Amino acid sequence: MNVEKNNCSANSNIINMHASYHAPLNEHGSNVSALNDERAKNYYDLSHIGCDETGSGDFFGPLCVVACYVDERDFDWLVSLNIRDPKTMTSKEIIETAREIKDRLIYSLLILDNSHYNHMAQEGFNLANIKAKLYNQAVTNVMQKVAMKIDKKVVNQFVSPKTYYNYLKNEVIVVKDLSFEQKGEEKYLGIMCSAILSRYAYYQYFNNMSRSLKIKLPRGTTSTVENVAVDIARKYGEKMLLKVTKTNMTNFKRVKEALKK
């Protein structure tokens, strides 16, 4: 694991983790029963790179972006693991599945903590802009790791392709042949695996934050997170909020108002 400077800002660092180990692959067709699964029929079964993230909708916690390469020879094996949308999986299932796939698939994990997320937001970058930069870097990292031509590179569409590439106009390296999909996790195992691995990384980071603060942190943007943020500010000082919350969310304004009372 190393810390690299994000090339969109001289002061914005991301934790940049790469998995480059690729275990021996199963021969195609080794799991016939998995291929009979109805969900398997909907998946793109050729080699591709997918990308997804976790944490963008949480007041606490980092933004974790993962790009993942799925070789067509891994298709049967992944389906046999009952890979599916992590929103339908328990935390235990996500952790177990992530541990299965992280040592076999090639992927890149980028973790942008809230301190640096807030710095980028103060510089004028909105969430979609930040995601575009991280997605582009993660996919680039995986392409460099795979070191061969991958025709299909796909992400869930969160802005129009024109807007996405406009956000990247000042980047040195830009992956220009991305496919933008709606609900891509339903069609691409690369996106599905990225979602699982990003959520797994998020859990680890989030749990470490809770332990460090000695406060059980809630997810999401409900009033509960605001109450906890107020408790953190009163216990550790308001500057701590710049490290553990996303200050461009409306929750932050309400927390600041609550602290004046």
Contacts in CASP RR format, 6 or more apart in sequence:
PFRMAT RR
TARGET T0000
AUTHOR 0000-0000-0000
METHOD contacts of the structure
MODEL  1
MNVEKNNCSANSNIINMHASYHAPLNEHGSNVSALNDERAKNYYDLSHIG
CDETGSGDFFGPLCVVACYVDERDFDWLVSLNIRDPKTMTSKEIIETARE
IKDRLIYSLLILDNSHYNHMAQEGFNLANIKAKLYNQAVTNVMQKVAMKI
DKKVVNQFVSPKTYYNYLKNEVIVVKDLSFEQKGEEKYLGIMCSAILSRY
AYYQYFNNMSRSLKIKLPRGTTSTVENVAVDIARKYGEKMLLKVTKTNMT
NFKRVKEALKK
1 15 0 8 1.000
1 16 0 8 1.000
1 17 0 8 1.000
2 16 0 8 1.000
3 13 0 8 1.000
3 14 0 8 1.000
3 15 0 8 1.000
3 16 0 8 1.000
4 13 0 8 1.000
4 14 0 8 1.000
4 16 0 8 1.000
5 12 0 8 1.000
5 13 0 8 1.000
6 12 0 8 1.000
6 13 0 8 1.000
6 14 0 8 1.000
6 112 0 8 1.000
6 116 0 8 1.000
6 120 0 8 1.000
6 133 0 8 1.000
6 134 0 8 1.000
6 137 0 8 1.000
7 137 0 8 1.000
7 171 0 8 1.000
7 172 0 8 1.000
8 120 0 8 1.000
8 125 0 8 1.000
8 133 0 8 1.000
8 170 0 8 1.000
8 171 0 8 1.000
9 119 0 8 1.000
9 120 0 8 1.000
9 123 0 8 1.000
9 125 0 8 1.000
11 116 0 8 1.000
11 119 0 8 1.000
12 112 0 8 1.000
12 116 0 8 1.000
12 119 0 8 1.000
12 120 0 8 1.000
12 123 0 8 1.000
13 116 0 8 1.000
14 110 0 8 1.000
14 111 0 8 1.000
14 112 0 8 1.000
14 116 0 8 1.000
14 134 0 8 1.000
14 137 0 8 1.000
15 109 0 8 1.000
15 110 0 8 1.000
15 111 0 8 1.000
15 112 0 8 1.000
15 113 0 8 1.000
16 108 0 8 1.000
16 109 0 8 1.000
16 110 0 8 1.000
16 137 0 8 1.000
16 141 0 8 1.000
17 108 0 8 1.000
17 109 0 8 1.000
17 110 0 8 1.000
17 111 0 8 1.000
17 201 0 8 1.000
18 107 0 8 1.000
18 108 0 8 1.000
18 109 0 8 1.000
18 141 0 8 1.000
18 145 0 8 1.000
19 102 0 8 1.000
19 103 0 8 1.000
19 105 0 8 1.000
19 106 0 8 1.000
19 107 0 8 1.000
19 108 0 8 1.000
19 109 0 8 1.000
20 106 0 8 1.000
20 145 0 8 1.000
21 103 0 8 1.000
21 104 0 8 1.000
21 106 0 8 1.000
22 71 0 8 1.000
22 104 0 8 1.000
22 105 0 8 1.000
22 106 0 8 1.000
23 103 0 8 1.000
23 104 0 8 1.000
25 71 0 8 1.000
25 73 0 8 1.000
25 74 0 8 1.000
25 77 0 8 1.000
26 73 0 8 1.000
26 74 0 8 1.000
26 76 0 8 1.000
26 77 0 8 1.000
27 73 0 8 1.000
28 72 0 8 1.000
28 73 0 8 1.000
28 75 0 8 1.000
28 76 0 8 1.000
29 35 0 8 1.000
29 76 0 8 1.000
30 76 0 8 1.000
30 77 0 8 1.000
31 76 0 8 1.000
31 77 0 8 1.000
31 79 0 8 1.000
31 80 0 8 1.000
33 80 0 8 1.000
34 40 0 8 1.000
34 76 0 8 1.000
34 77 0 8 1.000
34 79 0 8 1.000
34 80 0 8 1.000
35 76 0 8 1.000
35 79 0 8 1.000
37 79 0 8 1.000
39 79 0 8 1.000
39 84 0 8 1.000
40 75 0 8 1.000
40 79 0 8 1.000
42 186 0 8 1.000
42 187 0 8 1.000
43 75 0 8 1.000
43 79 0 8 1.000
43 187 0 8 1.000
43 188 0 8 1.000
43 189 0 8 1.000
44 152 0 8 1.000
44 187 0 8 1.000
44 188 0 8 1.000
44 189 0 8 1.000
45 72 0 8 1.000
45 75 0 8 1.000
46 72 0 8 1.000
46 152 0 8 1.000
47 69 0 8 1.000
47 70 0 8 1.000
47 71 0 8 1.000
47 72 0 8 1.000
47 150 0 8 1.000
47 152 0 8 1.000
48 69 0 8 1.000
48 70 0 8 1.000
48 150 0 8 1.000
48 151 0 8 1.000
48 152 0 8 1.000
48 153 0 8 1.000
48 154 0 8 1.000
48 188 0 8 1.000
48 190 0 8 1.000
49 67 0 8 1.000
49 68 0 8 1.000
49 69 0 8 1.000
49 70 0 8 1.000
49 139 0 8 1.000
49 142 0 8 1.000
49 143 0 8 1.000
49 146 0 8 1.000
49 150 0 8 1.000
49 152 0 8 1.000
49 153 0 8 1.000
49 154 0 8 1.000
49 190 0 8 1.000
50 67 0 8 1.000
50 68 0 8 1.000
50 69 0 8 1.000
50 70 0 8 1.000
50 139 0 8 1.000
50 153 0 8 1.000
50 154 0 8 1.000
50 155 0 8 1.000
50 188 0 8 1.000
50 190 0 8 1.000
50 191 0 8 1.000
50 193 0 8 1.000
50 194 0 8 1.000
51 65 0 8 1.000
51 66 0 8 1.000
51 67 0 8 1.000
51 68 0 8 1.000
51 135 0 8 1.000
51 138 0 8 1.000
51 139 0 8 1.000
51 153 0 8 1.000
51 154 0 8 1.000
51 155 0 8 1.000
51 156 0 8 1.000
51 191 0 8 1.000
51 194 0 8 1.000
52 65 0 8 1.000
52 66 0 8 1.000
52 155 0 8 1.000
52 156 0 8 1.000
52 185 0 8 1.000
52 191 0 8 1.000
52 192 0 8 1.000
52 194 0 8 1.000
52 195 0 8 1.000
52 198 0 8 1.000
53 63 0 8 1.000
53 64 0 8 1.000
53 65 0 8 1.000
53 66 0 8 1.000
53 131 0 8 1.000
53 134 0 8 1.000
53 135 0 8 1.000
53 194 0 8 1.000
53 198 0 8 1.000
54 63 0 8 1.000
54 64 0 8 1.000
54 195 0 8 1.000
54 198 0 8 1.000
54 199 0 8 1.000
54 201 0 8 1.000
54 202 0 8 1.000
55 61 0 8 1.000
55 62 0 8 1.000
55 63 0 8 1.000
55 64 0 8 1.000
55 202 0 8 1.000
56 63 0 8 1.000
56 127 0 8 1.000
56 131 0 8 1.000
57 220 0 8 1.000
57 221 0 8 1.000
58 219 0 8 1.000
58 220 0 8 1.000
58 221 0 8 1.000
58 246 0 8 1.000
59 220 0 8 1.000
59 221 0 8 1.000
59 225 0 8 1.000
59 226 0 8 1.000
59 229 0 8 1.000
59 245 0 8 1.000
59 246 0 8 1.000
59 249 0 8 1.000
59 251 0 8 1.000
59 252 0 8 1.000
60 114 0 8 1.000
60 206 0 8 1.000
60 209 0 8 1.000
60 217 0 8 1.000
60 218 0 8 1.000
60 219 0 8 1.000
60 220 0 8 1.000
60 225 0 8 1.000
60 228 0 8 1.000
60 229 0 8 1.000
60 244 0 8 1.000
60 245 0 8 1.000
61 113 0 8 1.000
61 114 0 8 1.000
61 202 0 8 1.000
61 205 0 8 1.000
61 206 0 8 1.000
61 209 0 8 1.000
61 217 0 8 1.000
61 244 0 8 1.000
61 246 0 8 1.000
62 111 0 8 1.000
62 112 0 8 1.000
62 113 0 8 1.000
62 114 0 8 1.000
62 117 0 8 1.000
62 202 0 8 1.000
62 205 0 8 1.000
62 206 0 8 1.000
63 111 0 8 1.000
63 112 0 8 1.000
63 117 0 8 1.000
63 130 0 8 1.000
63 131 0 8 1.000
63 134 0 8 1.000
64 109 0 8 1.000
64 110 0 8 1.000
64 111 0 8 1.000
64 112 0 8 1.000
64 198 0 8 1.000
64 199 0 8 1.000
64 201 0 8 1.000
64 202 0 8 1.000
64 205 0 8 1.000
65 109 0 8 1.000
65 110 0 8 1.000
65 112 0 8 1.000
65 131 0 8 1.000
65 134 0 8 1.000
65 135 0 8 1.000
65 138 0 8 1.000
65 198 0 8 1.000
66 107 0 8 1.000
66 108 0 8 1.000
66 109 0 8 1.000
66 110 0 8 1.000
66 138 0 8 1.000
66 193 0 8 1.000
66 194 0 8 1.000
66 195 0 8 1.000
66 197 0 8 1.000
66 198 0 8 1.000
66 201 0 8 1.000
67 107 0 8 1.000
67 108 0 8 1.000
67 135 0 8 1.000
67 138 0 8 1.000
67 139 0 8 1.000
67 141 0 8 1.000
67 142 0 8 1.000
67 194 0 8 1.000
68 105 0 8 1.000
68 106 0 8 1.000
68 107 0 8 1.000
68 108 0 8 1.000
68 142 0 8 1.000
68 190 0 8 1.000
68 193 0 8 1.000
68 194 0 8 1.000
68 197 0 8 1.000
69 105 0 8 1.000
69 106 0 8 1.000
69 107 0 8 1.000
69 142 0 8 1.000
69 145 0 8 1.000
69 146 0 8 1.000
69 150 0 8 1.000
69 190 0 8 1.000
70 78 0 8 1.000
70 105 0 8 1.000
70 188 0 8 1.000
70 189 0 8 1.000
70 190 0 8 1.000
70 193 0 8 1.000
74 104 0 8 1.000
74 105 0 8 1.000
74 189 0 8 1.000
75 189 0 8 1.000
77 104 0 8 1.000
78 101 0 8 1.000
78 189 0 8 1.000
78 193 0 8 1.000
79 189 0 8 1.000
81 97 0 8 1.000
81 100 0 8 1.000
81 101 0 8 1.000
82 97 0 8 1.000
83 97 0 8 1.000
83 101 0 8 1.000
83 189 0 8 1.000
83 192 0 8 1.000
83 193 0 8 1.000
83 196 0 8 1.000
84 192 0 8 1.000
85 185 0 8 1.000
85 186 0 8 1.000
85 192 0 8 1.000
85 195 0 8 1.000
86 94 0 8 1.000
86 195 0 8 1.000
86 196 0 8 1.000
86 199 0 8 1.000
89 97 0 8 1.000
89 196 0 8 1.000
91 203 0 8 1.000
94 196 0 8 1.000
94 199 0 8 1.000
94 200 0 8 1.000
94 203 0 8 1.000
95 200 0 8 1.000
95 203 0 8 1.000
97 196 0 8 1.000
98 196 0 8 1.000
98 197 0 8 1.000
98 199 0 8 1.000
98 200 0 8 1.000
99 200 0 8 1.000
101 193 0 8 1.000
101 196 0 8 1.000
101 197 0 8 1.000
102 197 0 8 1.000
102 200 0 8 1.000
105 193 0 8 1.000
106 142 0 8 1.000
106 145 0 8 1.000
106 146 0 8 1.000
107 142 0 8 1.000
107 193 0 8 1.000
107 194 0 8 1.000
107 197 0 8 1.000
108 137 0 8 1.000
108 138 0 8 1.000
108 139 0 8 1.000
108 141 0 8 1.000
108 142 0 8 1.000
108 145 0 8 1.000
109 138 0 8 1.000
109 197 0 8 1.000
109 198 0 8 1.000
109 201 0 8 1.000
110 134 0 8 1.000
110 137 0 8 1.000
110 138 0 8 1.000
110 141 0 8 1.000
111 201 0 8 1.000
111 205 0 8 1.000
112 120 0 8 1.000
112 130 0 8 1.000
112 134 0 8 1.000
113 205 0 8 1.000
113 243 0 8 1.000
114 242 0 8 1.000
114 243 0 8 1.000
114 244 0 8 1.000
114 245 0 8 1.000
114 246 0 8 1.000
115 242 0 8 1.000
115 243 0 8 1.000
117 130 0 8 1.000
117 246 0 8 1.000
118 242 0 8 1.000
118 246 0 8 1.000
118 247 0 8 1.000
118 248 0 8 1.000
120 130 0 8 1.000
121 130 0 8 1.000
121 246 0 8 1.000
121 247 0 8 1.000
121 248 0 8 1.000
125 133 0 8 1.000
126 248 0 8 1.000
127 248 0 8 1.000
128 158 0 8 1.000
128 159 0 8 1.000
128 163 0 8 1.000
128 164 0 8 1.000
128 167 0 8 1.000
129 167 0 8 1.000
131 158 0 8 1.000
132 159 0 8 1.000
132 164 0 8 1.000
132 167 0 8 1.000
132 168 0 8 1.000
133 167 0 8 1.000
133 168 0 8 1.000
133 171 0 8 1.000
135 155 0 8 1.000
136 168 0 8 1.000
136 171 0 8 1.000
136 173 0 8 1.000
136 174 0 8 1.000
136 175 0 8 1.000
139 153 0 8 1.000
139 155 0 8 1.000
139 175 0 8 1.000
139 178 0 8 1.000
140 173 0 8 1.000
140 175 0 8 1.000
143 150 0 8 1.000
143 153 0 8 1.000
143 175 0 8 1.000
152 179 0 8 1.000
153 175 0 8 1.000
153 177 0 8 1.000
153 178 0 8 1.000
153 179 0 8 1.000
154 178 0 8 1.000
154 179 0 8 1.000
154 180 0 8 1.000
154 181 0 8 1.000
154 184 0 8 1.000
154 188 0 8 1.000
154 190 0 8 1.000
154 191 0 8 1.000
155 178 0 8 1.000
155 179 0 8 1.000
155 180 0 8 1.000
155 181 0 8 1.000
155 191 0 8 1.000
156 180 0 8 1.000
156 181 0 8 1.000
156 182 0 8 1.000
156 183 0 8 1.000
156 184 0 8 1.000
156 185 0 8 1.000
156 191 0 8 1.000
157 180 0 8 1.000
157 181 0 8 1.000
157 182 0 8 1.000
159 167 0 8 1.000
160 180 0 8 1.000
161 178 0 8 1.000
161 180 0 8 1.000
164 178 0 8 1.000
164 180 0 8 1.000
165 174 0 8 1.000
165 176 0 8 1.000
168 174 0 8 1.000
181 187 0 8 1.000
181 188 0 8 1.000
181 191 0 8 1.000
184 191 0 8 1.000
185 191 0 8 1.000
185 192 0 8 1.000
185 195 0 8 1.000
206 217 0 8 1.000
206 219 0 8 1.000
209 217 0 8 1.000
209 244 0 8 1.000
210 216 0 8 1.000
210 217 0 8 1.000
213 232 0 8 1.000
213 236 0 8 1.000
213 244 0 8 1.000
215 228 0 8 1.000
215 231 0 8 1.000
215 232 0 8 1.000
215 235 0 8 1.000
216 228 0 8 1.000
217 225 0 8 1.000
217 228 0 8 1.000
217 244 0 8 1.000
218 224 0 8 1.000
218 225 0 8 1.000
218 228 0 8 1.000
219 225 0 8 1.000
221 249 0 8 1.000
221 250 0 8 1.000
221 251 0 8 1.000
225 251 0 8 1.000
226 251 0 8 1.000
226 254 0 8 1.000
226 255 0 8 1.000
226 258 0 8 1.000
229 241 0 8 1.000
229 244 0 8 1.000
229 245 0 8 1.000
229 251 0 8 1.000
229 252 0 8 1.000
229 255 0 8 1.000
230 255 0 8 1.000
230 258 0 8 1.000
230 259 0 8 1.000
232 240 0 8 1.000
232 241 0 8 1.000
232 244 0 8 1.000
233 240 0 8 1.000
233 241 0 8 1.000
233 255 0 8 1.000
233 259 0 8 1.000
234 259 0 8 1.000
238 259 0 8 1.000
241 247 0 8 1.000
241 252 0 8 1.000
241 255 0 8 1.000
245 251 0 8 1.000
245 252 0 8 1.000
245 255 0 8 1.000
246 252 0 8 1.000
END
